Amino acid sequence: MSGNKRTEALQEMLAPAVEAAGCELWGIEFISQGKHSILRLFIDTEQGITLEDCEAVSHQVSAVLDVEDPISTEYNLEVSSPGLDRPLFTFDQFVRFVGEDIQVRLKMAVAGKRKFTAKLEKAEGEVLTFSQGDESWDVSISQVDKANIVPAFD
């Protein structure tokens, strides 16, 4: 996926602090915008996320970031739930959502598609199989730039 070395290093550094607060680190985004950069952590639990969870993780993570100082520029720390339209960061997360509709943006077009919403039929061996109607196509996980669950409202 679109993870870079910075977000991978942050993931490795911050996951233990998030777990110490009783949550799972779902994913990290670092949006570089000079003085207005954002370090966004998505956290989750089986029971869902409360404001208190976000506060606890923010305190734990802030302590680690203050000591390790991995980001040399100014930034704001945001901690939140992944939400109903949760972003997918890892192959294992795709596996968990096989059968769901996914909104996808690829790095380069595959089967003539770069942006699409389709059902995730299968996730095996780092390959994702999507379908729309009678059409299906395979995408390597390395080609996915961004992906989000499409929430289903019954």
N, C-alpha and C positions, 0 to 999 in steps of 0.2 A: 504494500500500500504506500501511501504518500509519506509515511513516517521518515524523518531524516535522523541523522546521528544525534542532533540536539534533543529531539523529543524522545528518542530511544534511551539516551543517557538519563534524561529527566524521569522517564518511566521507571527505569531501574533504581534510581536514587529515591524516588518519592513513594513507590508502591509500599514499602514496609511501613512508612508513616501513615499512609491511608489505611492499611490493614490494622495498624495499632489502634485506630479510631473505630474499628469494627466495620469497615466498608471495603468494597472492591474498587480498585482503580480501573474504571472502564476505558478511559483514554485521555490523551493530552493533546491540546492544540497550543502552539505558540504562534501568535500573530504579531509579526514585527512591524511596528509603525512608529519608529523613533521613540519619543518620550511617551507615546500613547500605546506602547506594546502591551499585549495581553497574554498571560499564561493562564490557560483555561483547563481545569481538571474536571472530568466527568466521573462521578462516583456512583456506586449502586449498592444495594443490598436486596435480599429476597423480599424484604418487607417494604421496599421503597425508600425514598430519601426524605428526611425532614430538614427543616432549617437548622435544628440542633446538630444533625449529622454534618451539614456543610460547615457550620461554625467549628466543630471539633476537628474536622479534617483541615480546615484553614489554619487553625492554631498549630496542629502537628506539622503540617507541611511548611508553614512559615518558619518554624524553628529550624527545620532541616535546611531550607533555602538560605536563612541567615548565616548558618555555620558554613555550609558548602559554597555559597555564593557562585552558582553555576552560570548565572546570566549577568553579563557585565553592563547591560543597558538598564534604564528605568523600565518598569513594567508594573501592571496591576495583576494581582492574583484573583482569579474567579474560580469558585468551586460550586458545582451544580449537579443536578440529576441529568442523565442523558435525555430525559423527556420521552414523550410518546414517539417522536420522530428521531429516535436515538441514532447517532452516527455509529457506524461500524468501523473499527480500527484494525481488528485482527482476523485471521482466517477462522479461528475458533469461534469468534462471534458470528461470522457468517454461517457456520455449521449450526449454531443454536437457532438461527432464524430461517432455515430451509423451509419452504412452503409459504413464506411471506412475500409480499410485494416490497421491492426495494427500489429506491430512486438512486441511480448510479451516474457518476461522471467519470469517464475514462481518460487516461493520459493521451491516448490515440484511438481513433475509431476502430472498432472491431465489428465485422459484419455490417459495415456501413453506419454504425451507431457510435456516437460519442457520449450523448446524454440520453438516458431513457429510464422509464419506470417499467419494471417487469417482475414476474414471479421468479424467485430463486428456487429452482427445481432440485439442484444438487450441489454439494460442495465436497469435492474429493480430490486429494492429491494436489492441492494448491490451485485447482481449477473450479470455477463457478459456472454452473449451467443455468441460463436464464431462459424464460419463455414468455411470448406474447401471442395469444391465440394459437395457431398451428405452427408458428415459427419458434425455433430454439437455437441458441448459440452458446459457445463456450468462451469464457474470459479467464485469463490467468490473473490470479490475485495481484500480481505485480503491475498489471495494467490499470487497476482501480485507483483513481485519484481521490474520490470521495464517494461515500455511500451512506444512505440513511434509510431506516425503516419507514414505510408508508403506513401510518396508523390506520387501523380498521375500526370503524365505529358501527356497532350493530344496532 
